[in-house]
Amino acid sequence: MFFEEIQRELYHAEAVRIQEGTLYIMTPERTISYSQYHDIVRRRVNGLGHELVLQNVSDFEVQFVNNRLRSRVIFLNGESISKDWFTVHALEFNYE
């Protein structure tokens, strides 16, 4: 369900950005972010809210690899899941 939600938001994206480990998906109406906060991954809209989308997370990674957005989640029990999406949207790299 987590990756499907990101997929739906990427479909409407005008730009996708990664900054300091946070994924930003920009649409005409809003900016959606996904980031790790302690042991959860949370979703925020326009910098507001705190929607828990995954819990028991030890690491949440997002990166761009060859015009693909890659997300990887490692859970506290050692299990990991990952997903790549091909994207033609404007990609911004900012790893500061």
C-alpha positions as CSV (number, residue, x, y, z in Angstrom):
1,M,0.0,0.0,0.0
2,F,2.9,2.4,0.8
3,F,4.5,2.1,-2.6
4,E,1.1,2.3,-4.4
5,E,0.4,5.6,-2.6
6,I,3.7,7.0,-3.8
7,Q,2.9,5.7,-7.4
8,R,-0.5,7.6,-7.4
9,E,1.2,10.8,-6.3
10,L,4.0,10.5,-8.8
11,Y,1.4,10.2,-11.6
12,H,0.3,13.8,-10.8
13,A,3.8,15.1,-10.1
14,E,5.3,18.1,-11.9
15,A,8.6,17.7,-10.1
16,V,10.3,15.2,-7.7
17,R,13.1,16.2,-5.4
18,I,15.2,14.6,-2.7
19,Q,16.7,16.7,0.0
20,E,18.3,15.5,3.2
21,G,16.7,12.1,2.9
22,T,13.2,13.4,2.4
23,L,11.2,12.7,-0.8
24,Y,9.3,15.7,-2.1
25,I,6.6,15.2,-4.8
26,M,5.4,18.5,-6.2
27,T,1.9,18.7,-7.9
28,P,0.1,21.8,-9.1
29,E,-1.9,22.0,-5.9
30,R,0.5,20.8,-3.2
31,T,3.9,19.5,-2.1
32,I,3.9,16.0,-0.5
33,S,6.8,14.8,1.5
34,Y,7.9,11.4,2.8
35,S,10.5,11.2,5.5
36,Q,11.7,9.1,8.4
37,Y,10.9,10.4,11.8
38,H,12.3,8.2,14.6
39,D,11.1,4.7,13.7
40,I,8.3,5.7,11.4
41,V,7.9,7.0,7.8
42,R,5.5,9.9,7.8
43,R,3.7,11.8,5.0
44,R,3.1,15.5,5.1
45,V,1.2,17.9,2.8
46,N,2.6,21.4,2.3
47,G,4.8,20.9,5.4
48,L,1.8,20.2,7.6
49,G,0.4,17.1,9.3
50,H,2.0,13.9,10.5
51,E,0.4,10.9,8.7
52,L,2.1,7.7,9.8
53,V,2.5,5.5,6.7
54,L,5.0,2.9,7.9
55,Q,6.2,1.9,11.4
56,N,9.0,-0.1,13.0
57,V,11.4,1.4,10.4
58,S,15.2,1.4,11.0
59,D,16.1,3.1,7.7
60,F,14.2,4.9,4.9
61,E,16.2,5.7,1.7
62,V,15.3,7.5,-1.4
63,Q,17.6,8.2,-4.4
64,F,17.6,8.8,-8.1
65,V,19.3,6.2,-10.3
66,N,19.3,6.5,-14.1
67,N,16.0,8.5,-14.4
68,R,14.4,6.2,-11.8
69,L,13.3,7.0,-8.3
70,R,14.3,4.3,-5.9
71,S,12.9,3.8,-2.4
72,R,14.1,1.3,0.1
73,V,12.8,0.6,3.6
74,I,14.5,-1.5,6.2
75,F,12.4,-2.5,9.2
76,L,13.6,-3.1,12.8
77,N,13.3,-6.8,12.3
78,G,15.8,-6.7,9.4
79,E,13.2,-7.2,6.6
80,S,13.6,-4.8,3.7
81,I,11.4,-3.7,0.8
82,S,12.2,-1.6,-2.2
83,K,10.7,-0.2,-5.3
84,D,11.9,1.7,-8.4
85,W,9.7,4.0,-10.5
86,F,10.6,5.4,-13.9
87,T,10.0,9.1,-14.0
88,V,10.0,11.7,-16.8
89,H,9.3,14.5,-14.3
90,A,11.8,17.2,-13.5
91,L,14.2,15.7,-11.0
92,E,16.1,17.8,-8.6
93,F,19.2,16.6,-6.8
94,N,20.0,18.2,-3.5
95,Y,21.9,16.1,-1.0
96,E,22.9,18.8,1.4
